[in-house]
Amino acid sequence: MTKDEIIDVIKVVIEDNLDDVNAGDIDPRKSMKDYGANSLDMIEVVSCSMRELNIKVPRAELAELQNIEALADKFLEYKNA
Amino acid sequence: MSGVIDLKVDGDGIAWVKMNDKKNKNIFTERFVKDFLNTMNELENLPEAPKVMVLQGLHDVFSAGADKETLIALTEGRIVVKDLVLSERLVNLEFPVIAAVEGHAMGGGLAMATCCDIVVAARESRYGAVFMSMGFTPGMGTTTLLSELVGPFAASEMMYTAKRYKGSELERMGTNINRIVTKMRVIPVARDIARQIAEKNPKSIQLLKYTLSIRKKKLLMDARLQEDMMHRISFGFPETRGHIDDLYAELEK
């Protein structure tokens, strides 16, 4: 799976979980917070994306991620491991 | 008068009870439970009983449920489950209670809403029966009362998955929650319903409450028998402690 494909998965999950956000308008260099996500929204987007991608990333490794792109990089590591 | 729960009875006879522990997100600390029970006592001992009560939390969090220390103590068998007192107290009030759930409600926090008579929730906030994600079975009446609020099949989904559902998602699922509105509208909508109730004869309000609450009281008693037993077993599972640590680590990051 490529990084772009992973970003697309995350974008769709964000669209499902946040109000008034279109997947097509999401800039991966931004944080989910920029799209109005609260802390529980972010937890839900992460767990939902992991289910979608069929991976399990330990929570500790997700704590420091700053934007959507960084999340995709982390997912990619596990997806292609 | 008490610390983390604010009480105000307005001129219409509406009692506004605000769970206001900003620091701890209205988790059930010892102090929170004590203050809550004291506030309920205070309400019931007023010279003139309120006609209706509105239970509200913080703008962002209604209540995050049990506190971690209590859960850990339960896994170690040091204490027995006592959070049910909050549910019991709410269900046994002699006037109707409207839950104005602006913010997130998790676990026992959601259970508190299910103990009320009318529930107004927010599209933007999240609601979760999160017990199972910590390895133990649901409590505080959730196993019987949640299906009253959201319907039996949605309740099963919520309890088994432990997912934190967005208000707008619950709206699409078609639950029994009275109103799911934008967060800013939750208090005005609750106030409007409360005012309509407060116009009625208080003696008849109490009679109706008595009749309508019989079913809830019974459901809570049924829940208590099963939930206590399931807790004694599931808090004793060796994995449970780790699951509790994981979930709180996720929330605290």
Chai-1 contact restraints between the chains, C-beta under 6 A:
chainA,res_idxA,chainB,res_idxB,connection_type,confidence,min_distance_angstrom,max_distance_angstrom,comment,restraint_id
A,L40,B,H104,contact,1.0,0.0,6.0,A-B,restraint_1
A,L40,B,R126,contact,1.0,0.0,6.0,A-B,restraint_2
A,L40,B,R164,contact,1.0,0.0,6.0,A-B,restraint_3
A,E44,B,R164,contact,1.0,0.0,6.0,A-B,restraint_4
A,R59,B,A249,contact,1.0,0.0,6.0,A-B,restraint_5
A,R59,B,E250,contact,1.0,0.0,6.0,A-B,restraint_6
A,A63,B,K253,contact,1.0,0.0,6.0,A-B,restraint_7
